[in-house]
């Protein structure tokens, strides 16, 4: 992972002003841990952020993605983008390279987020393993 972006993402996750949510990158004023990374990408002009009118405007899309990290954000952040049939796979799910003792069931950050692990705990995993 790009060390400068990683540092910014960790700071974003550890900022108590950022509220955690589940199931979407951003819904209202609540974010998935990956939504925080998308917000940084918006700041840098990498992706666009738009309210998804189909879902009454409370869910936001980043490059048309509402639930998974867009490949454009993953590439910008220096994360691996899996391919399916020679094309970037639609949903990128960053994972810690090994299954650490703290994450016995899964290393996928979006699942950790949706299981209710706080941003600070997720930040610690990112800091150690990505």
Helices and strands as residue ranges (DSSP letters): H 3-14, E 19-20, E 26-27, E 30-31, H 33-43, E 49-51, G 53-55, E 60-62, H 71-77, E 83-84, E 87-88, G 101-103, H 109-114, H 119-129
